[in-house]
Amino acid sequence: MARSEADLDEQAVNALRDYLRIPSVHPNVDYGPCEQWVRAQAASIGLPVRVARPAAPHKPVVIVTWAGARPGLPAVLLNSHMDVVPVYQEKWTHPPFGAERTEDGKIYARGSQDMKSNAVQYLEAVRRLRLKGFQPQRTVHITFVPDEEIGGVDGMAAFVKTETFAELNVGFAMDEGMAWPGDEIVIFNGERSNWKLEFICRGNPGHGSMLMDNPAAQRVRVILDRLLDYRESEKARIKHPLMDQGKVTCVNVTMLQGGVQNNVVPPEITIVADVRISPEKDHDEFVKMVQGWCDEAGDTELRIVQRGEVEGVTELNQSNKWWLALKSALENANEKIIPIICPGATDARFIRRLKIPAIGMCVLNNTPILLHDHDEFIYEKVFLKGISLFEEIIRNLTAV
């Protein structure tokens, strides 16, 4: 018996709300209910599920597979993460794990934007394509991974190193994007490299009543000036506060450490900086520049506590057949596209490191950006539109 569009829409919304009610929130996430939810959804669509546990038994990677007519072709991967960030419950006007559906067409919940709605759009698009009798040429894998919100070390980072991932034979991947207040759909085709730097500034110690030469704070002043000057120069390159963030190198002083007592001049003071290096910036040149600041300050040691990898960028041009297929589906639906470098980090970076093209995208346009914020919500109408868009995207990608 054919199912009406209204019935399918209601099923999709109910599936999303059920998923959002699972408090897969850090710390100490219990992924068991998420795994069971995925298994139930896959069973209702008629698709098999397998589970990999690349890092720990309690951190599953759940894989739903729709076999293509030509399974030897490289497959399409649609990835999402199951975990969500913590909430300040007193700041919410709706229960953060209640998935309340309001009369003005909103669904409130932690994870509604980041990124459980994406996952449901994938599944529901596949459901509808199967009901229409569509048979993809390429296999489609829909993956649900843990721990993205805490760096992905036990999630996608571990999974891509397994034989199970290799067996998926991924040719192209899609992952999360972000909501956007305008009409456009944002496309992520690359990310910045995540670094953590420490500057250990040393100097002469002594009594707080004495003006001795070369205190550590004198070196601190030089380093802070250089860090903040560089920060301002990069900030000046930002013409659009949202679209240009990923293009520039972000430098922020996050900690100052040192001293034991008010009247004791310390022998060293440490500056900690969070740095996100733009794909346009050469890593070796950056280190050379920062080391130069240390040399200028004198008696200052640079420690690279975390050196991010050089993150690849998926080219958005005529040479990328996957991009052309995705772009065609969006343009045929009269959707406008904004390609940007992701200002944060997603699991797509681990896939790009394998030289597999990957694009981040979610259909949440005309929606305020509320990921990790209080009262995170999506518009039901936009969510449902996204299912239709992913139908066309999957059609195009599997025909490449």
C-alpha positions as CSV (number, residue, x, y, z in Angstrom):
1,M,0.0,0.0,0.0
2,A,1.4,3.4,-1.0
3,R,2.1,5.8,1.8
4,S,1.1,9.4,1.6
5,E,3.7,12.2,1.8
6,A,2.0,13.5,5.0
7,D,2.5,10.0,6.6
8,L,6.1,9.9,5.5
9,D,6.7,13.4,6.9
10,E,5.1,12.5,10.2
11,Q,7.2,9.4,10.4
12,A,10.4,11.4,9.8
13,V,9.5,14.0,12.4
14,N,8.7,11.3,14.9
15,A,11.9,9.4,14.2
16,L,13.9,12.6,14.7
17,R,12.2,13.4,18.0
18,D,12.8,9.9,19.3
19,Y,16.5,10.3,18.4
20,L,16.7,13.7,20.0
21,R,15.3,12.4,23.2
22,I,18.3,10.1,23.7
23,P,20.6,12.1,26.0
24,S,23.9,11.0,24.2
25,V,25.6,13.9,26.0
26,H,29.2,14.2,27.3
27,P,30.8,13.2,29.5
28,N,30.4,9.4,29.7
29,V,28.0,8.9,26.8
30,D,25.9,5.8,26.8
31,Y,25.7,5.0,23.0
32,G,23.6,1.8,23.5
33,P,20.2,3.6,23.0
34,C,21.6,5.3,19.9
35,E,22.7,2.0,18.5
36,Q,19.3,0.5,19.2
37,W,17.5,3.5,17.6
38,V,19.6,3.1,14.4
39,R,18.9,-0.7,14.3
40,A,15.2,0.0,14.5
41,Q,15.2,2.6,11.8
42,A,17.3,0.4,9.5
43,A,14.9,-2.5,10.0
44,S,11.9,-0.4,9.2
45,I,13.6,0.6,5.9
46,G,14.8,-3.0,5.2
47,L,18.5,-2.4,5.4
48,P,21.2,-4.4,7.2
49,V,23.3,-3.1,10.0
50,R,26.8,-3.9,11.2
51,V,28.7,-2.5,14.1
52,A,32.4,-1.8,14.5
53,R,34.0,-1.0,17.8
54,P,37.5,0.3,16.7
55,A,38.5,1.8,20.1
56,A,36.3,0.5,22.9
57,P,33.3,-1.9,23.3
58,H,31.1,1.0,24.5
59,K,31.9,3.2,21.6
60,P,30.2,1.7,18.5
61,V,30.4,2.8,14.9
62,V,27.0,1.8,13.5
63,I,26.9,1.2,9.7
64,V,23.7,1.0,7.6
65,T,24.3,-0.2,4.1
66,W,22.2,0.0,0.9
67,A,23.9,-2.2,-1.7
68,G,24.2,-0.8,-5.1
69,A,23.6,-2.6,-8.4
70,R,27.4,-2.3,-9.1
71,P,28.9,-3.0,-5.7
72,G,32.5,-2.9,-7.1
73,L,32.2,0.8,-7.7
74,P,33.5,3.1,-4.9
75,A,30.7,3.8,-2.5
76,V,29.1,6.9,-1.1
77,L,29.4,7.5,2.6
78,L,26.9,9.6,4.6
79,N,28.4,10.2,8.0
80,S,27.0,11.6,11.2
81,H,28.0,11.6,14.9
82,M,25.7,10.4,17.7
83,D,27.2,12.5,20.6
84,V,26.1,16.0,21.6
85,V,27.7,18.6,23.9
86,P,26.6,19.3,27.5
87,V,23.8,21.7,28.3
88,Y,23.2,24.4,30.9
89,Q,19.7,23.2,31.6
90,E,18.6,26.3,33.5
91,K,19.3,28.4,30.4
92,W,16.9,26.5,28.2
93,T,13.2,27.5,27.9
94,H,12.4,24.0,26.6
95,P,13.7,20.7,28.0
96,P,17.0,20.1,26.1
97,F,16.1,16.4,25.6
98,G,12.4,16.8,25.3
99,A,12.3,17.4,21.5
100,E,9.3,19.7,22.0
101,R,7.4,20.5,18.8
102,T,6.0,24.0,19.1
103,E,3.0,25.6,17.3
104,D,5.3,27.9,15.3
105,G,7.0,24.9,13.6
106,K,10.1,24.5,15.7
107,I,11.7,21.4,17.3
108,Y,13.8,22.2,20.3
109,A,16.6,19.8,21.5
110,R,20.3,19.5,22.0
111,G,21.6,17.9,18.8
112,S,18.8,19.2,16.6
113,Q,21.3,21.2,14.5
114,D,24.5,19.3,15.5
115,M,23.8,16.9,14.0
116,K,21.0,14.4,14.5
117,S,18.7,16.0,12.0
118,N,21.3,15.3,9.3
119,A,21.3,11.6,10.2
120,V,17.5,11.3,10.0
121,Q,17.5,13.2,6.7
122,Y,19.9,10.6,5.3
123,L,17.8,7.7,6.5
124,E,14.5,9.1,5.4
125,A,15.8,10.1,2.0
126,V,16.9,6.4,1.5
127,R,13.5,5.2,2.8
128,R,11.6,7.3,0.2
129,L,13.9,6.3,-2.7
130,R,13.4,2.6,-1.9
131,L,9.6,3.1,-1.7
132,K,9.9,4.7,-5.2
133,G,11.7,1.7,-6.5
134,F,15.0,3.5,-7.1
135,Q,18.1,1.2,-7.3
136,P,21.5,3.0,-6.8
137,Q,24.4,2.0,-9.0
138,R,26.8,2.7,-6.2
139,T,26.5,1.4,-2.6
140,V,25.4,3.9,0.0
141,H,26.8,3.5,3.6
142,I,25.2,5.6,6.4
143,T,27.5,5.7,9.4
144,F,26.8,6.8,13.0
145,V,30.0,7.5,14.9
146,P,30.9,8.3,18.6
147,D,32.9,11.0,20.2
148,E,33.1,13.7,17.4
149,E,32.4,16.4,20.0
150,I,35.6,15.5,21.9
151,G,37.9,15.1,19.0
152,G,36.9,11.9,17.4
153,V,39.9,9.9,18.6
154,D,37.8,6.9,19.6
155,G,35.4,7.5,16.8
156,M,36.1,8.3,13.1
157,A,39.9,8.7,13.7
158,A,40.1,5.1,14.9
159,F,37.5,3.8,12.4
160,V,39.3,5.0,9.3
161,K,42.3,2.8,10.3
162,T,40.3,-0.4,10.4
163,E,39.8,-3.2,7.9
164,T,36.1,-2.6,8.2
165,F,36.4,1.0,6.9
166,A,38.6,-0.2,4.0
167,E,36.0,-2.8,3.1
168,L,33.4,0.0,2.7
169,N,35.4,1.1,-0.4
170,V,34.5,4.8,0.1
171,G,34.9,7.0,-3.0
172,F,33.2,10.1,-1.6
173,A,31.9,11.2,1.8
174,M,29.4,13.7,3.2
175,D,29.4,14.9,6.8
176,E,28.0,17.8,8.8
177,G,27.7,21.4,7.8
178,M,26.0,24.1,9.8
179,A,22.8,26.1,10.0
180,W,22.7,29.4,8.2
181,P,20.5,32.4,8.7
182,G,20.2,33.3,5.0
183,D,18.7,31.5,2.0
184,E,22.0,29.8,1.2
185,I,23.2,26.3,2.0
186,V,26.7,26.2,3.4
187,I,29.3,23.8,2.0
188,F,32.4,22.8,4.0
189,N,35.2,21.6,1.7
190,G,38.1,21.9,4.1
191,E,39.2,22.7,7.7
192,R,41.9,24.5,9.6
193,S,44.7,22.7,11.4
194,N,44.3,22.6,15.2
195,W,47.5,23.5,17.2
196,K,48.2,24.2,20.9
197,L,51.3,26.3,21.7
198,E,53.1,27.1,24.9
199,F,55.6,29.9,25.4
200,I,57.7,29.5,28.5
201,C,59.1,32.9,29.3
202,R,62.0,32.8,31.7
203,G,63.7,35.6,33.7
204,N,65.3,36.7,36.9
205,P,63.3,35.9,40.0
206,G,63.3,38.0,43.2
207,H,61.5,39.9,45.8
208,G,58.4,41.8,44.7
209,S,59.8,45.0,46.1
210,M,62.8,45.0,43.8
211,L,63.1,46.3,40.2
212,M,65.6,43.6,39.0
213,D,66.6,43.3,35.3
214,N,65.0,40.9,32.9
215,P,62.0,39.6,34.7
216,A,60.0,36.9,32.9
217,A,57.1,39.3,32.5
218,Q,59.3,41.4,30.1
219,R,59.4,38.4,27.7
220,V,55.7,37.8,28.3
221,R,55.0,41.3,27.0
222,V,56.9,40.7,23.8
223,I,55.1,37.4,23.1
224,L,51.7,38.8,23.9
225,D,52.3,41.8,21.7
226,R,53.3,39.6,18.8
227,L,50.4,37.1,19.3
228,L,47.8,39.9,19.5
229,D,49.3,41.9,16.6
230,Y,49.2,38.7,14.4
231,R,45.6,38.1,15.6
232,E,44.6,41.6,14.6
233,S,46.2,41.3,11.2
234,E,44.3,38.0,10.5
235,K,41.1,39.5,11.9
236,A,41.4,42.4,9.5
237,R,41.2,39.9,6.6
238,I,37.7,38.9,7.6
239,K,35.2,40.7,5.4
240,H,32.2,38.5,6.3
241,P,32.0,37.5,10.0
242,L,30.7,34.0,9.2
243,M,31.9,33.1,5.7
244,D,35.6,34.2,6.2
245,Q,36.4,32.7,9.6
246,G,37.8,29.5,8.1
247,K,40.1,31.3,5.7
248,V,42.3,33.0,8.3
249,T,44.6,31.7,11.0
250,C,42.9,32.1,14.4
251,V,45.1,32.8,17.4
252,N,43.8,33.1,20.9
253,V,45.6,33.4,24.2
254,T,43.7,31.0,26.5
255,M,45.9,30.7,29.6
256,L,48.6,32.5,31.6
257,Q,50.4,30.4,34.2
258,G,53.1,31.2,36.7
259,G,53.9,32.6,40.1
260,V,53.5,31.3,43.6
261,Q,52.9,34.3,45.7
262,N,52.1,38.0,45.4
263,N,55.5,39.3,46.6
264,V,57.7,36.8,44.7
265,V,58.8,37.6,41.1
266,P,58.5,34.2,39.3
267,P,61.4,32.7,37.3
268,E,59.0,31.7,34.5
269,I,55.6,32.5,33.1
270,T,53.8,30.3,30.5
271,I,51.5,31.6,27.8
272,V,49.1,29.1,26.3
273,A,47.6,29.8,22.9
274,D,44.9,28.0,20.8
275,V,45.8,28.3,17.1
276,R,43.8,27.1,14.1
277,I,46.0,27.4,11.0
278,S,44.3,28.2,7.7
279,P,44.8,25.8,4.8
280,E,46.4,28.7,3.0
281,K,49.2,29.0,5.5
282,D,52.4,26.9,5.3
283,H,53.0,25.1,8.6
284,D,56.8,25.4,8.5
285,E,56.6,29.1,7.8
286,F,54.3,29.6,10.7
287,V,56.6,27.8,13.1
288,K,59.5,29.8,11.8
289,M,57.6,33.1,12.4
290,V,56.6,32.1,16.0
291,Q,60.1,30.9,16.8
292,G,61.3,34.3,15.6
293,W,59.1,35.9,18.3
294,C,60.7,33.8,20.9
295,D,64.2,34.8,19.7
296,E,63.2,38.4,19.8
297,A,61.8,38.1,23.4
298,G,64.9,36.2,24.6
299,D,65.1,33.3,27.0
300,T,61.7,32.0,25.8
301,E,61.0,28.4,24.8
302,L,58.4,27.4,22.3
303,R,56.7,24.1,23.0
304,I,54.3,22.7,20.3
305,V,52.0,20.7,22.6
306,Q,49.7,19.8,19.7
307,R,50.8,20.1,16.1
308,G,47.8,19.7,13.8
309,E,48.2,17.8,10.5
310,V,48.1,19.6,7.2
311,E,44.4,19.3,6.4
312,G,43.5,18.6,2.8
313,V,40.9,20.6,0.9
314,T,38.3,19.0,-1.4
315,E,38.5,20.9,-4.7
316,L,35.2,22.4,-5.9
317,N,35.9,22.5,-9.6
318,Q,35.3,20.7,-12.9
319,S,37.8,18.0,-11.9
320,N,35.6,16.8,-9.0
321,K,32.8,14.7,-10.4
322,W,31.3,14.2,-6.9
323,W,31.1,18.0,-6.4
324,L,29.5,18.4,-9.8
325,A,26.8,15.8,-9.0
326,L,26.1,17.4,-5.6
327,K,26.1,21.0,-7.0
328,S,23.7,19.9,-9.8
329,A,21.2,18.5,-7.3
330,L,21.2,21.7,-5.3
331,E,21.0,24.0,-8.3
332,N,18.1,22.0,-9.8
333,A,16.3,22.6,-6.5
334,N,17.1,26.4,-6.9
335,E,19.2,26.3,-3.7
336,K,22.1,28.8,-3.4
337,I,25.4,27.5,-2.2
338,I,28.2,29.1,-0.1
339,P,31.4,27.1,0.0
340,I,33.6,27.9,3.0
341,I,36.5,26.4,5.0
342,C,34.9,25.0,8.2
343,P,35.9,27.3,11.1
344,G,35.8,24.4,13.6
345,A,36.5,20.8,13.1
346,T,34.5,17.8,11.8
347,D,35.0,14.1,11.3
348,A,35.4,14.8,7.5
349,R,39.1,15.7,8.2
350,F,40.0,12.1,8.9
351,I,38.5,11.0,5.6
352,R,40.2,13.7,3.6
353,R,43.5,12.6,5.1
354,L,43.0,9.3,3.2
355,K,42.7,11.4,0.0
356,I,39.0,10.7,-0.2
357,P,37.0,13.8,-1.2
358,A,34.6,14.9,1.5
359,I,32.0,17.7,1.8
360,G,30.2,18.9,4.8
361,M,26.6,20.0,4.3
362,C,23.3,20.2,6.2
363,V,20.0,21.5,5.0
364,L,19.3,24.1,7.7
365,N,19.2,27.4,5.8
366,N,17.0,30.2,7.0
367,T,17.8,29.0,10.5
368,P,19.8,30.8,13.2
369,I,23.1,29.3,14.1
370,L,22.6,27.6,17.5
371,L,24.9,24.6,17.6
372,H,26.3,24.3,21.1
373,D,24.0,27.1,22.2
374,H,21.0,27.3,24.5
375,D,17.6,26.6,23.1
376,E,19.0,24.8,20.0
377,F,16.2,24.2,17.5
378,I,15.4,23.6,13.9
379,Y,12.4,24.4,11.7
380,E,10.3,21.3,10.9
381,K,9.6,22.6,7.4
382,V,13.3,23.1,6.6
383,F,14.1,19.7,8.0
384,L,11.5,18.0,5.8
385,K,12.8,20.0,2.8
386,G,16.2,18.6,3.5
387,I,14.9,15.0,3.1
388,S,13.7,15.8,-0.4
389,L,17.1,17.4,-1.2
390,F,19.0,14.4,0.0
391,E,16.9,12.2,-2.2
392,E,18.1,14.1,-5.2
393,I,21.7,14.3,-3.9
394,I,21.8,10.5,-3.4
395,R,20.4,9.9,-6.8
396,N,23.1,12.1,-8.4
397,L,26.0,10.8,-6.3
398,T,25.2,7.1,-6.9
399,A,25.0,7.7,-10.6
400,V,28.4,9.3,-10.9
